[in-house]
């Protein structure tokens, strides 16, 4: 998910997206713990997407 896509979303959509991204990250991390993922880079990409959305939400709160 690109930064330009994140900026176009409303605050409510960002909060929903953050919740779903966190849930999928936790699920993927658990799956990786049980048996290694075929593409472990998915974890990094997902973690960074969570950070991007959280950063945009924080930026909007401070404005």
C-alpha positions in Angstrom: 0.0 0.0 0.0 1.5 3.3 -1.1 1.5 6.5 0.9 -0.6 8.2 -1.8 -3.3 5.6 -1.4 -3.2 6.0 2.4 -3.7 9.8 2.2 -6.8 9.4 0.1 -8.6 7.3 2.8 -10.8 8.8 5.5 -9.9 8.6 9.1 -12.5 5.9 9.8 -11.2 3.8 6.8 -7.7 4.2 8.1 -8.7 2.9 11.6 -10.5 -0.1 10.0 -7.5 -0.7 7.7 -5.1 -0.5 10.7 -7.1 -3.1 12.6 -7.3 -5.5 9.7 -3.5 -5.1 8.9 -2.6 -5.8 12.5 -4.8 -8.9 12.6 -3.3 -10.2 9.4 0.2 -9.5 10.6 -0.4 -11.4 13.8 -1.9 -14.3 11.9 1.0 -14.4 9.4 3.6 -14.2 12.3 1.9 -17.2 14.0 1.9 -19.1 10.8 5.6 -18.4 10.4 6.3 -19.6 13.9 4.6 -22.9 13.3 6.1 -23.5 9.9 8.4 -21.2 7.9 6.7 -19.1 5.2 7.6 -19.6 1.6 8.1 -15.8 1.3 9.2 -14.3 4.6 9.4 -10.8 3.1 5.6 -10.7 3.5 6.2 -10.1 7.2 8.3 -7.0 6.5 5.9 -5.6 4.0 2.9 -6.0 6.3 4.7 -4.6 9.3 5.7 -1.5 7.2 2.2 -1.0 6.0 0.9 -1.1 9.6 3.5 1.6 10.4 2.5 3.7 7.4 -1.2 3.7 8.4 -0.4 4.4 12.0 1.8 7.3 11.1 -0.9 8.8 8.9 -3.5 8.5 11.7 -1.1 10.2 14.2 -0.4 13.0 11.7 -4.1 13.6 11.3 -4.6 13.7 15.1 -1.9 16.3 15.6 -3.4 18.6 13.0 
